[in-house]
Amino acid sequence: MKKKISIIASFYNEEENINTFISRINNSFKKSNRIDYELIFIDDSSNDLSNTLIKKACTKNKKIKLITLKKRYGHNPSVQTGFDFVNKKNYAAVIDCDLQDQPELIAKNFLKIKKEQTLHFVRKKREDSLFQRFYTYIAYLVLHFISEKKIIKNASYFKIIPPSVVKKIKKNTETGPYWNYLFTKHSTQNKIVYYVRKKRIHGSSKFNIFTLNPWRYFFSGIYCFKERFINIILWLLIINISILLLVFYNFYNVTLALLLTLLTLLLITSLVICSFVIYYKKKNKRIFCKYK
């Protein structure tokens, strides 16, 4: 009996990448007659030709499904909607169709997975800008530390998860979950595969430091370990303010006092944002997307 995997690809305006993405997925699975797959596209209400291109592909390839959301909900609700269409007996993978993560990695590694094992694709190198590599490195460093190494550095939601994890993800009720850790949390066995993340060729990224997406995703990760994060921030604030008072009253070092003040403001801001995220997640549940 063939093992089957459902590939969830949530997207918004990816017309320049869609056909290549489909072709690469299809060609990679042709190499094995022991695997069956389905490709579930979740269109987050695109306004380009992405939807049209996928509809054409659906007529040629019955393994492709298209779910079109009635309005733009965002990446997290789109991914959760994708899981609604995954058979609970299937394995599942989540991947972006911008081709930065190599689609071929799914078919290449699928048969190597042991029963109940989750496969984490971890970036050993990123072909992004220096600035983007820097701020993502800092973000993963913080999350890795706060989670006591439970959040894997340089990993994202690009994983292959077994049916047992799929069943639990389908029952998720949290709004805006941090998929990277949520998949790991429900996994009993974990395996890491390293790869090089490519530079985006077409279109522009929806995840950069000047948009809400990476900040929302970062604090969703923090939320998973909120008690530890708050305790660390409070201790740092106490230490920082104590040093600041000593500097202010004894050493009169204006530069050092300014740096400590900025650090204090940064810590307070992080605490406020974390508190807001906690409040928001407690007051809200999973968003159920309406689709055509």
N, C-alpha and C positions, 0 to 999 in steps of 0.2 A: 504493500500500500504506500502511495506517495505521501510524503510530508508536505503540508500546505502552509504557505505563509501569506499573510495579508500585509501589503505595503501601504502605509498611510502617508499621503503627500498633501499637506495643507499648503495653499499658495494664494498669493494676491498679485496679479499682473506679472505673469511670467511667460508671456507669449514668445519671447526670443529663446527660451530654454525648453519649452514643453516638448516639442518633437524630438529633440536630441535626448532628453531625459527618458522618454518612452522607448526610443530605439535602443538606448544603452541598457535599460532594464530588461527589455525583451530579449536582446542578444545574449545577455549574461545568463539568463535562465535556459536558453536553448541548448547550452552546453551540457545540461544534465537532464536525464529522463526520469530521475528519482525525485524531482521537486515539482510541485504545482504551486502556482502563485496567482494572486489577484492584486491589481493596482487600484487603490481607492483614492481618487482625487477629491479633495474638499476645496471648492472654490469659494474663497472668502469675499464674494461679491466683487469680482474683478470687473474693471471697465475697459479692458483691452480685448484682444482676440483669443486669449487663453482658453476660454470656455468653448468657443467655436472649434478650435483646433482639437480639443479633447473629444468633443462630440464626434468629429470625423474619425478620430482614432478608435472610438468605441464601436463604430460600425465595422471596422476591420479586425478588431481584436476584442473578443468577448471577455477577456480577462480584465479589461479596464472598466471601472465604474466611475461615474461622475456625480457628486453631490454638490448642488449649487445652493449656497446660503442666500436667503432673501435680502439680507443686509450684511454689512461688514461687522463681524463680531470680534475679530482678532484671532491671533494664532492659537492660544490655549483652548478656547471654546471649539475652534475648528478641529483641533486634534482629538478632543474628547468626542466630538460628533463622529469622527472617523472610526473610533472604537465601537460605536453603536452598530456599525455595519460589519464588524469582524466576528466571524463564527468563534464561539468560545473554545472550540477544539483546535483552532489554528494558532500557529505562531504569528507574531506581528513585528513589524519594523516601522519606525517613524523616520522620515527623511525629508529634507527640503529638496525642491526640484530646481534649485539654482545651480546645481552641478559642482558646488564647492566640496560637498561630501560625495565620494565616488559611489554611484549606484551599484557598480559591479561587486562591491565588497559584500553586499547582502547574499547574492547567490554563491559567491566564492567561499563564504564561511558558514553558510547555513547547514550543510551536511556534517560539518565538524562539531556542531553543538551537541553536547551530551544532554540527556533527559533532564528537564527542570533547570537547565543552565541559561543564564542571561549573558548575552555577549555585548560588551561595551566597546564601541569604537572610540579610541582615544587619540587625539591629535598629537603626534610627536613633533610636528612642524606645521606652521601656518604660513601660507603665502599671502598674508594680508599686509597692510601698511604697518610701519613701525609703531605708530600711535595706537592703532587698534590692538596690536599684539601686546603692547604695554598695559593698557587698561584691562584687557581680558585676563592677563597674567595676574594682575593685582586682585581682580575680582575672584578668580579661582583660588588664589592663595588664601584670601579671607574666608571663603566658603569651606575650603579644605580644613582650615584651622578651627573654625567655629563648629564644624560638624565632627571634629575629632577624627578626620580622615574618612568619614563615611560618604562624603561627596567626593567623587573621583575627579581629580584635577584634569583639565583639558578634555573633559567628556561633556556631551550634551545629551539630547533626547535621541540621538542617532544610535540606536541599539536594536538588537533582536531579542525579543522576550518570548518565553514559553507560554503555552496555553494557561497554565496555573496563574501566571501573572496577569495575562489578558483578562481572565475572569474577574480578578480583583480591581483592575483598572476600569473595567466596564461599570463597576459599582461606585466609582469615585464620586463624591458629592462636594468636594472642595472647589471653590472658585479660584481660577488662576493657579493651578498646582505647579510645582517645580518638577517637571517631568523627569529630569535627570536623576533626582533622588527618589522620586516616587516609584519609578521602575526598580531601582536598586533596593529600596525598602522592602518591597514585596518578593524579592528574589532570594532563594536559598543558596544558589550557586552562581558564581560570577567569573567571567573570563574576559580578559582584556586583549583587544587587537589594536595595534598601533598603525596609524596611517598618516599621510600628508594631506592636509586640507588645502585645496586649490584656491586660487584667487578667482573671484567672480568675473566671468567674461562679459556677460550681458546684463543689463539692468543695474539697479542700485539696491543695496542691502536695506532691509527694513529694520535691521538690528545694528544701530550705531549709537555711540554715547550721546548724541544730540537728539535722540528720540526717547520716548518713554519705554519702549520695549525692553532694552537691556536692564534698565533700572528696575522695572516691574519684575523682571525675571530674577534679578539678583536678590531683591528683598523677599521674593517668594521662596528662594533658597534659604535665606536667613530665617524666615518664618518657621521652617522645619526644625530649627534649633533655637527658637526665640528666647527660651529661659537662659540658656548659656550665653547667648549674644548680649542680652540685657545685663546680666551679671558682669560680664567682661567690660562693657561700656561704662557701667556705674563705677567699677573699680578704677578704670582708667581716668574717669572724670575726677574722682577723689584725689588720685595721685597727681594729675595734671594741675588741678586747681591749687593743691598744696604747694607744688613747686612754683607755680605762678605767683602766689602770695609771697613766697620767700624771695623770689627774684625782684618783685615789685618793691618790697620793703627793705631789702638788704643790699642788693647788688645794683639796682637801677640800670640794668641792661635792657635798653629799649627794644633792641632787635630780638633778643630772646623772649622778652615779655610779649612782643607782638606775635611771634611764632606760636607760643603757648596759648595765647588768646585765640588764634585762628584754629588751633587744634581743639580747643575747648568747644568752640562753635561747631566744628565738624562733628565732634562726638555727640553734642546735644542734638544737632540736626539728624544724625543717624538714629538716635533714640526716638525722636519725634516721628520720623518716617516709619520706623519699625512699629511703634505704638499704633500709628494709623493703619498699617497693614494688618496688624492683629485685630483691630476693631472692625475693619472692613471685611476680613475673612470670617469673623464670627457672625457678622450681621448678614452675610450673603452666602448663598450656596451656588452650586454649579449652574452655569448658564446653559439652558437648552435652546440650541439654535433652531430656527425655523428654516426649512429648506424647500426647494421646488421639487 
